[in-house]
Amino acid sequence: MARKDAVLALFEQRFDYYSARTVLGEALARAGLGDQKTYDQPELERLIQGLLLTGHGMLDRLIAGLRGLEEPPAKASGKETAPAPEEVPPVEDAPAEAQEAAPEAEEEQKPKAKKKR
């Protein structure tokens, strides 16, 4: 569920204060939706379709934001859990040739000391 104030905040990123409310109202009307406190996933998708029908340009970010509001329903336990950390694949050992070349490469990068006369 997406709250109306979150939806309106996205519209305000694209339009000024008054225009955001006007365009949101127009999009809701074209989508056949009423002014509600929350919108579920199917309603947000209908709102996006209504928004496209308004004819306004440069809506990519706004639409992406609206789709980002579409959260899956919370688990029955009511507790939010942190997402599992992504597993990082182990680093493979470098081939033997690269390991042998590594000390030579380090020596090349060190500045050579000047000889005293």
C-alpha positions in Angstrom: 0.0 0.0 0.0 1.2 3.4 -0.9 0.1 6.4 1.1 -1.3 9.4 -0.8 1.3 11.8 0.7 4.0 9.6 -0.7 2.4 9.6 -4.1 1.9 13.4 -4.0 5.5 13.9 -2.9 6.6 12.1 -6.2 4.3 14.4 -8.2 5.9 17.4 -6.5 9.3 16.2 -7.7 8.1 16.6 -11.3 5.6 19.5 -10.9 5.3 22.6 -8.7 3.0 22.5 -5.6 -0.3 23.4 -7.3 0.4 21.6 -10.6 1.3 18.4 -8.7 -2.1 18.4 -7.1 -3.9 19.2 -10.4 -2.1 16.6 -12.4 -2.6 14.0 -9.7 -6.3 14.8 -9.7 -6.5 14.6 -13.5 -4.6 11.2 -13.5 -6.8 9.8 -10.8 -9.9 10.9 -12.8 -8.6 9.3 -16.0 -7.8 6.1 -14.1 -11.3 6.0 -12.6 -9.9 6.3 -9.1 -11.1 8.5 -6.3 -9.1 10.5 -3.8 -8.0 8.0 -1.2 -5.6 7.8 1.7 -3.8 4.7 0.4 -3.4 3.0 -3.0 -2.7 -0.7 -3.5 -0.6 -2.2 -6.4 -3.4 -2.5 -9.0 -4.6 1.1 -8.2 -1.0 2.4 -8.6 -0.8 0.7 -12.0 -4.1 2.3 -13.0 -2.8 5.7 -11.8 0.3 5.3 -14.0 -2.0 4.5 -17.0 -4.1 7.6 -16.1 -1.0 9.7 -15.8 0.1 8.6 -19.3 -3.3 9.6 -20.7 -2.8 13.2 -19.4 -0.3 13.9 -22.1 2.4 15.4 -19.9 6.0 14.7 -20.9 9.1 13.7 -18.9 7.3 11.2 -16.7 9.9 8.5 -16.5 11.2 9.3 -13.1 7.7 9.8 -11.7 6.5 6.5 -13.1 9.6 4.8 -11.7 8.9 6.3 -8.3 5.3 5.2 -8.4 6.4 1.7 -9.2 8.9 1.8 -6.4 6.0 2.5 -4.0 4.5 -0.9 -4.9 5.7 -2.9 -2.0 4.8 -6.5 -1.4 2.5 -7.0 1.6 4.2 -7.3 5.0 4.6 -10.8 6.5 1.9 -12.0 8.9 4.2 -11.7 11.9 4.1 -8.0 11.6 7.9 -7.7 12.1 10.0 -6.3 9.3 13.2 -8.2 8.7 16.3 -6.8 7.1 17.1 -8.1 3.7 19.6 -10.9 3.6 23.1 -9.7 2.8 24.2 -10.6 -0.7 26.8 -13.3 -0.9 30.1 -12.2 -2.4 31.6 -14.8 -4.7 35.0 -16.0 -3.5 38.0 -14.4 -5.3 39.7 -17.0 -7.5 43.4 -17.4 -7.2 45.3 -15.6 -9.9 47.1 -17.9 -12.4 50.6 -18.9 -11.5 52.0 -16.7 -14.3 50.4 -13.6 -12.9 51.7 -14.4 -9.4 55.2 -14.8 -10.7 55.0 -11.5 -12.6 53.7 -9.6 -9.6 57.1 -9.1 -7.9 58.6 -7.9 -11.1 55.8 -5.4 -11.6 56.3 -4.0 -8.1 60.0 -3.5 -8.7 59.3 -1.6 -11.9 57.1 0.8 -10.1 59.5 1.7 -7.3 61.7 4.7 -8.1 65.3 3.8 -8.6 67.7 5.3 -6.1 70.3 7.7 -7.6 73.9 6.7 -7.4 76.1 8.9 -5.4 79.3 10.1 -7.2 
